[in-house]
Amino acid sequence: MAAPLKGPGKSKSYDGSDLRIGIVHARWNTTIVNALLSGAKKALADAGVREENVVVQSVPGSFELPFACRRMYASSEIQFSSSSSGFVSAATDLLGGSASDLVISSPTPSLKGSTSSAASIAPFDAIIAIGVLIKGETMHFEYIADAVSHGLMRIQLESGVPIVFGLLTVLTEEQGLVRAGIAGELGNGGHNHGEDWGAAAVELGLKRRGWQQGKMVD
């Protein structure tokens, strides 16, 4: 039987052990959203992303996803900056007031994995935005889908951090169940798109690091 034309091709394997990934999800349509969230987290774990380096936040609905992604990334930058400032302050005290010989590492980590067991405080390498919109009787569906799509694209272009588009826009509940891999009597029919989003976050996170260093990561 021929492989289906629609859908992602065979994914490549990437080592995400040194990545820090953010996930923000809406709380509307939670049965579907929770399945997608689980799929994304599974894909991240399969790629080696450590559990303590996956930060999950929730917002009331999909309309809030762009704002949450923007502020979540800004917060991770503050965490990194605060840690660096604390290091300089402590080192300055030890050196008798001079920090001129100190070199603070760039927020762009190495492409190679880290062996540290502590949770990373680096800015997020990628953020996954997860939400589910189901068509109703009014134009609400169209307005929200359009606004969120443009908002997420704008944020990733302005911030330079990959925002993985995990917004399902479906016409029926059944379509959502199928795309979350929980359709049918057994609750395992279809394909969980969250797994694709997790894999995309790892790939884009690593490629972004490479591009920041003038390298092309295949």
Secondary structure, 3 states (H helix, E strand, C coil): CCCCCCCCCCCCCCCCCCCCEEEEEECCCHHHHHHHHHHHHHHHHHCCCCHHHEEEEEECCHHHHHHHHHHHHHHHHHHHHHHHHHHHHHHHHHCCCCCCCCCCCCCCCCCCCCCCCCCCCCCCCEEEEEEEEECCCCCHHHHHHHHHHHHHHHHHHHHCCCEEEEEEEECCHHHHHHHECCECCCCCECCEHHHHHHHHHHHHHHHHHHHHCCCCCC
